[in-house]
Structure formats: C-alpha cells, structure tokens
Amino acid sequence: MESIIPFISEVGFPIVVTMYLLYRIETKLDAVVTSLQTLPQRMKE
C-alpha cells in the first residue's frame, strides 16, 4: 500500500489534466460539428 500512494500521486495528476483537456476539446468539437452540419444550409442562402 505504501508504494502505491506515490505512484498514484505521480500518475494521477497527468490523468486529471488529460481528462480536463479532453473535456474542453470535446465541447469545441461539438461546436465544429454543429457548424459543419449547418454549412450546406448557409451555402444555399
């Protein structure tokens, strides 16, 4: 158990940062998808 705690503290931080960045990218990708889906309609106008 004592050897697991330092490992979690070393690996846990990068995992949290990665998950946060993936969440931010996901929301931006949703905006891009929405924009691409409305593009044909805008092109017709």
mmCIF file of the N, C-alpha and C atoms, coordinates in Angstrom:
data_MODEL
# 
_entry.id   MODEL 
# 
loop_
_atom_site.group_PDB 
_atom_site.id 
_atom_site.type_symbol 
_atom_site.label_atom_id 
_atom_site.label_alt_id 
_atom_site.label_comp_id 
_atom_site.label_asym_id 
_atom_site.label_entity_id 
_atom_site.label_seq_id 
_atom_site.pdbx_PDB_ins_code 
_atom_site.Cartn_x 
_atom_site.Cartn_y 
_atom_site.Cartn_z 
_atom_site.occupancy 
_atom_site.B_iso_or_equiv 
_atom_site.pdbx_formal_charge 
_atom_site.auth_seq_id 
_atom_site.auth_comp_id 
_atom_site.auth_asym_id 
_atom_site.auth_atom_id 
_atom_site.pdbx_PDB_model_num 
ATOM 1   N N  . MET A 1 1  ? 0.829   -1.205 0.000   1.00 0.00 ? 1  MET A N  1 
ATOM 2   C CA . MET A 1 1  ? 0.000   0.000  0.000   1.00 0.00 ? 1  MET A CA 1 
ATOM 3   C C  . MET A 1 1  ? 0.860   1.250  0.000   1.00 0.00 ? 1  MET A C  1 
ATOM 4   N N  . GLU A 1 2  ? 1.957   1.235  0.724   1.00 0.00 ? 2  GLU A N  1 
ATOM 5   C CA . GLU A 1 2  ? 2.817   2.417  0.806   1.00 0.00 ? 2  GLU A CA 1 
ATOM 6   C C  . GLU A 1 2  ? 3.475   2.744  -0.526  1.00 0.00 ? 2  GLU A C  1 
ATOM 7   N N  . SER A 1 3  ? 3.723   1.735  -1.353  1.00 0.00 ? 3  SER A N  1 
ATOM 8   C CA . SER A 1 3  ? 4.351   2.003  -2.649  1.00 0.00 ? 3  SER A CA 1 
ATOM 9   C C  . SER A 1 3  ? 3.328   2.446  -3.697  1.00 0.00 ? 3  SER A C  1 
ATOM 10  N N  . ILE A 1 4  ? 2.048   2.208  -3.435  1.00 0.00 ? 4  ILE A N  1 
ATOM 11  C CA . ILE A 1 4  ? 1.010   2.588  -4.402  1.00 0.00 ? 4  ILE A CA 1 
ATOM 12  C C  . ILE A 1 4  ? 0.704   4.082  -4.333  1.00 0.00 ? 4  ILE A C  1 
ATOM 13  N N  . ILE A 1 5  ? 0.741   4.665  -3.154  1.00 0.00 ? 5  ILE A N  1 
ATOM 14  C CA . ILE A 1 5  ? 0.382   6.080  -2.982  1.00 0.00 ? 5  ILE A CA 1 
ATOM 15  C C  . ILE A 1 5  ? 1.286   7.012  -3.792  1.00 0.00 ? 5  ILE A C  1 
ATOM 16  N N  . PRO A 1 6  ? 2.609   6.861  -3.759  1.00 0.00 ? 6  PRO A N  1 
ATOM 17  C CA . PRO A 1 6  ? 3.439   7.740  -4.616  1.00 0.00 ? 6  PRO A CA 1 
ATOM 18  C C  . PRO A 1 6  ? 3.155   7.541  -6.106  1.00 0.00 ? 6  PRO A C  1 
ATOM 19  N N  . PHE A 1 7  ? 2.861   6.309  -6.491  1.00 0.00 ? 7  PHE A N  1 
ATOM 20  C CA . PHE A 1 7  ? 2.558   6.041  -7.897  1.00 0.00 ? 7  PHE A CA 1 
ATOM 21  C C  . PHE A 1 7  ? 1.289   6.766  -8.320  1.00 0.00 ? 7  PHE A C  1 
ATOM 22  N N  . ILE A 1 8  ? 0.266   6.742  -7.488  1.00 0.00 ? 8  ILE A N  1 
ATOM 23  C CA . ILE A 1 8  ? -0.982  7.437  -7.801  1.00 0.00 ? 8  ILE A CA 1 
ATOM 24  C C  . ILE A 1 8  ? -0.756  8.943  -7.866  1.00 0.00 ? 8  ILE A C  1 
ATOM 25  N N  . SER A 1 9  ? 0.042   9.463  -6.953  1.00 0.00 ? 9  SER A N  1 
ATOM 26  C CA . SER A 1 9  ? 0.283   10.907 -6.973  1.00 0.00 ? 9  SER A CA 1 
ATOM 27  C C  . SER A 1 9  ? 1.090   11.319 -8.199  1.00 0.00 ? 9  SER A C  1 
ATOM 28  N N  . GLU A 1 10 ? 1.971   10.452 -8.678  1.00 0.00 ? 10 GLU A N  1 
ATOM 29  C CA . GLU A 1 10 ? 2.749   10.773 -9.875  1.00 0.00 ? 10 GLU A CA 1 
ATOM 30  C C  . GLU A 1 10 ? 1.924   10.613 -11.141 1.00 0.00 ? 10 GLU A C  1 
ATOM 31  N N  . VAL A 1 11 ? 1.118   9.589  -11.217 1.00 0.00 ? 11 VAL A N  1 
ATOM 32  C CA . VAL A 1 11 ? 0.358   9.302  -12.425 1.00 0.00 ? 11 VAL A CA 1 
ATOM 33  C C  . VAL A 1 11 ? -1.008  9.980  -12.393 1.00 0.00 ? 11 VAL A C  1 
ATOM 34  N N  . GLY A 1 12 ? -1.565  10.211 -11.227 1.00 0.00 ? 12 GLY A N  1 
ATOM 35  C CA . GLY A 1 12 ? -2.902  10.773 -11.103 1.00 0.00 ? 12 GLY A CA 1 
ATOM 36  C C  . GLY A 1 12 ? -3.015  12.178 -11.657 1.00 0.00 ? 12 GLY A C  1 
ATOM 37  N N  . PHE A 1 13 ? -2.035  13.016 -11.411 1.00 0.00 ? 13 PHE A N  1 
ATOM 38  C CA . PHE A 1 13 ? -2.084  14.401 -11.894 1.00 0.00 ? 13 PHE A CA 1 
ATOM 39  C C  . PHE A 1 13 ? -2.139  14.474 -13.418 1.00 0.00 ? 13 PHE A C  1 
ATOM 40  N N  . PRO A 1 14 ? -1.264  13.759 -14.131 1.00 0.00 ? 14 PRO A N  1 
ATOM 41  C CA . PRO A 1 14 ? -1.372  13.807 -15.598 1.00 0.00 ? 14 PRO A CA 1 
ATOM 42  C C  . PRO A 1 14 ? -2.705  13.271 -16.112 1.00 0.00 ? 14 PRO A C  1 
ATOM 43  N N  . ILE A 1 15 ? -3.258  12.283 -15.434 1.00 0.00 ? 15 ILE A N  1 
ATOM 44  C CA . ILE A 1 15 ? -4.547  11.751 -15.857 1.00 0.00 ? 15 ILE A CA 1 
ATOM 45  C C  . ILE A 1 15 ? -5.631  12.810 -15.698 1.00 0.00 ? 15 ILE A C  1 
ATOM 46  N N  . VAL A 1 16 ? -5.618  13.515 -14.580 1.00 0.00 ? 16 VAL A N  1 
ATOM 47  C CA . VAL A 1 16 ? -6.618  14.565 -14.346 1.00 0.00 ? 16 VAL A CA 1 
ATOM 48  C C  . VAL A 1 16 ? -6.473  15.674 -15.379 1.00 0.00 ? 16 VAL A C  1 
ATOM 49  N N  . VAL A 1 17 ? -5.265  16.085 -15.654 1.00 0.00 ? 17 VAL A N  1 
ATOM 50  C CA . VAL A 1 17 ? -5.042  17.139 -16.653 1.00 0.00 ? 17 VAL A CA 1 
ATOM 51  C C  . VAL A 1 17 ? -5.502  16.675 -18.028 1.00 0.00 ? 17 VAL A C  1 
ATOM 52  N N  . THR A 1 18 ? -5.198  15.439 -18.384 1.00 0.00 ? 18 THR A N  1 
ATOM 53  C CA . THR A 1 18 ? -5.614  14.890 -19.674 1.00 0.00 ? 18 THR A CA 1 
ATOM 54  C C  . THR A 1 18 ? -7.128  14.845 -19.791 1.00 0.00 ? 18 THR A C  1 
ATOM 55  N N  . MET A 1 19 ? -7.801  14.397 -18.742 1.00 0.00 ? 19 MET A N  1 
ATOM 56  C CA . MET A 1 19 ? -9.262  14.331 -18.778 1.00 0.00 ? 19 MET A CA 1 
ATOM 57  C C  . MET A 1 19 ? -9.868  15.731 -18.924 1.00 0.00 ? 19 MET A C  1 
ATOM 58  N N  . TYR A 1 20 ? -9.295  16.707 -18.236 1.00 0.00 ? 20 TYR A N  1 
ATOM 59  C CA . TYR A 1 20 ? -9.785  18.085 -18.341 1.00 0.00 ? 20 TYR A CA 1 
ATOM 60  C C  . TYR A 1 20 ? -9.614  18.617 -19.766 1.00 0.00 ? 20 TYR A C  1 
ATOM 61  N N  . LEU A 1 21 ? -8.449  18.377 -20.357 1.00 0.00 ? 21 LEU A N  1 
ATOM 62  C CA . LEU A 1 21 ? -8.201  18.862 -21.708 1.00 0.00 ? 21 LEU A CA 1 
ATOM 63  C C  . LEU A 1 21 ? -9.084  18.153 -22.725 1.00 0.00 ? 21 LEU A C  1 
ATOM 64  N N  . LEU A 1 22 ? -9.310  16.858 -22.534 1.00 0.00 ? 22 LEU A N  1 
ATOM 65  C CA . LEU A 1 22 ? -10.201 16.133 -23.436 1.00 0.00 ? 22 LEU A CA 1 
ATOM 66  C C  . LEU A 1 22 ? -11.624 16.663 -23.345 1.00 0.00 ? 22 LEU A C  1 
ATOM 67  N N  . TYR A 1 23 ? -12.050 17.023 -22.152 1.00 0.00 ? 23 TYR A N  1 
ATOM 68  C CA . TYR A 1 23 ? -13.389 17.595 -21.986 1.00 0.00 ? 23 TYR A CA 1 
ATOM 69  C C  . TYR A 1 23 ? -13.503 18.917 -22.731 1.00 0.00 ? 23 TYR A C  1 
ATOM 70  N N  . ARG A 1 24 ? -12.481 19.745 -22.614 1.00 0.00 ? 24 ARG A N  1 
ATOM 71  C CA . ARG A 1 24 ? -12.501 21.041 -23.307 1.00 0.00 ? 24 ARG A CA 1 
ATOM 72  C C  . ARG A 1 24 ? -12.505 20.852 -24.818 1.00 0.00 ? 24 ARG A C  1 
ATOM 73  N N  . ILE A 1 25 ? -11.712 19.922 -25.302 1.00 0.00 ? 25 ILE A N  1 
ATOM 74  C CA . ILE A 1 25 ? -11.654 19.668 -26.738 1.00 0.00 ? 25 ILE A CA 1 
ATOM 75  C C  . ILE A 1 25 ? -12.996 19.124 -27.228 1.00 0.00 ? 25 ILE A C  1 
ATOM 76  N N  . GLU A 1 26 ? -13.636 18.292 -26.417 1.00 0.00 ? 26 GLU A N  1 
ATOM 77  C CA . GLU A 1 26 ? -14.917 17.708 -26.814 1.00 0.00 ? 26 GLU A CA 1 
ATOM 78  C C  . GLU A 1 26 ? -15.972 18.786 -27.031 1.00 0.00 ? 26 GLU A C  1 
ATOM 79  N N  . THR A 1 27 ? -16.011 19.771 -26.137 1.00 0.00 ? 27 THR A N  1 
ATOM 80  C CA . THR A 1 27 ? -17.003 20.830 -26.299 1.00 0.00 ? 27 THR A CA 1 
ATOM 81  C C  . THR A 1 27 ? -16.719 21.660 -27.552 1.00 0.00 ? 27 THR A C  1 
ATOM 82  N N  . LYS A 1 28 ? -15.450 21.861 -27.858 1.00 0.00 ? 28 LYS A N  1 
ATOM 83  C CA . LYS A 1 28 ? -15.108 22.621 -29.059 1.00 0.00 ? 28 LYS A CA 1 
ATOM 84  C C  . LYS A 1 28 ? -15.412 21.804 -30.312 1.00 0.00 ? 28 LYS A C  1 
ATOM 85  N N  . LEU A 1 29 ? -15.207 20.506 -30.245 1.00 0.00 ? 29 LEU A N  1 
ATOM 86  C CA . LEU A 1 29 ? -15.532 19.661 -31.386 1.00 0.00 ? 29 LEU A CA 1 
ATOM 87  C C  . LEU A 1 29 ? -17.034 19.630 -31.640 1.00 0.00 ? 29 LEU A C  1 
ATOM 88  N N  . ASP A 1 30 ? -17.823 19.668 -30.591 1.00 0.00 ? 30 ASP A N  1 
ATOM 89  C CA . ASP A 1 30 ? -19.273 19.733 -30.759 1.00 0.00 ? 30 ASP A CA 1 
ATOM 90  C C  . ASP A 1 30 ? -19.667 20.995 -31.526 1.00 0.00 ? 30 ASP A C  1 
ATOM 91  N N  . ALA A 1 31 ? -19.012 22.090 -31.226 1.00 0.00 ? 31 ALA A N  1 
ATOM 92  C CA . ALA A 1 31 ? -19.294 23.340 -31.937 1.00 0.00 ? 31 ALA A CA 1 
ATOM 93  C C  . ALA A 1 31 ? -18.889 23.233 -33.406 1.00 0.00 ? 31 ALA A C  1 
ATOM 94  N N  . VAL A 1 32 ? -17.791 22.574 -33.682 1.00 0.00 ? 32 VAL A N  1 
ATOM 95  C CA . VAL A 1 32 ? -17.341 22.397 -35.065 1.00 0.00 ? 32 VAL A CA 1 
ATOM 96  C C  . VAL A 1 32 ? -18.322 21.510 -35.823 1.00 0.00 ? 32 VAL A C  1 
ATOM 97  N N  . VAL A 1 33 ? -18.781 20.438 -35.203 1.00 0.00 ? 33 VAL A N  1 
ATOM 98  C CA . VAL A 1 33 ? -19.740 19.542 -35.849 1.00 0.00 ? 33 VAL A CA 1 
ATOM 99  C C  . VAL A 1 33 ? -21.029 20.281 -36.160 1.00 0.00 ? 33 VAL A C  1 
ATOM 100 N N  . THR A 1 34 ? -21.506 21.061 -35.224 1.00 0.00 ? 34 THR A N  1 
ATOM 101 C CA . THR A 1 34 ? -22.729 21.836 -35.445 1.00 0.00 ? 34 THR A CA 1 
ATOM 102 C C  . THR A 1 34 ? -22.540 22.823 -36.591 1.00 0.00 ? 34 THR A C  1 
ATOM 103 N N  . SER A 1 35 ? -21.409 23.443 -36.618 1.00 0.00 ? 35 SER A N  1 
ATOM 104 C CA . SER A 1 35 ? -21.127 24.397 -37.686 1.00 0.00 ? 35 SER A CA 1 
ATOM 105 C C  . SER A 1 35 ? -21.080 23.706 -39.047 1.00 0.00 ? 35 SER A C  1 
ATOM 106 N N  . LEU A 1 36 ? -20.464 22.545 -39.111 1.00 0.00 ? 36 LEU A N  1 
ATOM 107 C CA . LEU A 1 36 ? -20.390 21.809 -40.371 1.00 0.00 ? 36 LEU A CA 1 
ATOM 108 C C  . LEU A 1 36 ? -21.760 21.305 -40.819 1.00 0.00 ? 36 LEU A C  1 
ATOM 109 N N  . GLN A 1 37 ? -22.606 20.967 -39.869 1.00 0.00 ? 37 GLN A N  1 
ATOM 110 C CA . GLN A 1 37 ? -23.931 20.484 -40.230 1.00 0.00 ? 37 GLN A CA 1 
ATOM 111 C C  . GLN A 1 37 ? -24.803 21.611 -40.788 1.00 0.00 ? 37 GLN A C  1 
ATOM 112 N N  . THR A 1 38 ? -24.607 22.823 -40.348 1.00 0.00 ? 38 THR A N  1 
ATOM 113 C CA . THR A 1 38 ? -25.400 23.943 -40.845 1.00 0.00 ? 38 THR A CA 1 
ATOM 114 C C  . THR A 1 38 ? -24.778 24.592 -42.075 1.00 0.00 ? 38 THR A C  1 
ATOM 115 N N  . LEU A 1 39 ? -23.589 24.187 -42.452 1.00 0.00 ? 39 LEU A N  1 
ATOM 116 C CA . LEU A 1 39 ? -22.896 24.798 -43.586 1.00 0.00 ? 39 LEU A CA 1 
ATOM 117 C C  . LEU A 1 39 ? -23.645 24.653 -44.913 1.00 0.00 ? 39 LEU A C  1 
ATOM 118 N N  . PRO A 1 40 ? -24.171 23.489 -45.250 1.00 0.00 ? 40 PRO A N  1 
ATOM 119 C CA . PRO A 1 40 ? -24.895 23.402 -46.542 1.00 0.00 ? 40 PRO A CA 1 
ATOM 120 C C  . PRO A 1 40 ? -26.093 24.351 -46.612 1.00 0.00 ? 40 PRO A C  1 
ATOM 121 N N  . GLN A 1 41 ? -26.792 24.508 -45.513 1.00 0.00 ? 41 GLN A N  1 
ATOM 122 C CA . GLN A 1 41 ? -27.943 25.409 -45.493 1.00 0.00 ? 41 GLN A CA 1 
ATOM 123 C C  . GLN A 1 41 ? -27.489 26.862 -45.692 1.00 0.00 ? 41 GLN A C  1 
ATOM 124 N N  . ARG A 1 42 ? -26.390 27.209 -45.068 1.00 0.00 ? 42 ARG A N  1 
ATOM 125 C CA . ARG A 1 42 ? -25.861 28.572 -45.232 1.00 0.00 ? 42 ARG A CA 1 
ATOM 126 C C  . ARG A 1 42 ? -25.357 28.810 -46.647 1.00 0.00 ? 42 ARG A C  1 
ATOM 127 N N  . MET A 1 43 ? -24.814 27.774 -47.263 1.00 0.00 ? 43 MET A N  1 
ATOM 128 C CA . MET A 1 43 ? -24.296 27.913 -48.634 1.00 0.00 ? 43 MET A CA 1 
ATOM 129 C C  . MET A 1 43 ? -25.438 28.160 -49.618 1.00 0.00 ? 43 MET A C  1 
ATOM 130 N N  . LYS A 1 44 ? -26.615 27.598 -49.348 1.00 0.00 ? 44 LYS A N  1 
ATOM 131 C CA . LYS A 1 44 ? -27.761 27.788 -50.240 1.00 0.00 ? 44 LYS A CA 1 
ATOM 132 C C  . LYS A 1 44 ? -28.302 29.214 -50.181 1.00 0.00 ? 44 LYS A C  1 
ATOM 133 N N  . GLU A 1 45 ? -28.133 29.852 -49.054 1.00 0.00 ? 45 GLU A N  1 
ATOM 134 C CA . GLU A 1 45 ? -28.695 31.210 -48.868 1.00 0.00 ? 45 GLU A CA 1 
ATOM 135 C C  . GLU A 1 45 ? -27.922 32.266 -49.588 1.00 0.00 ? 45 GLU A C  1 
# 
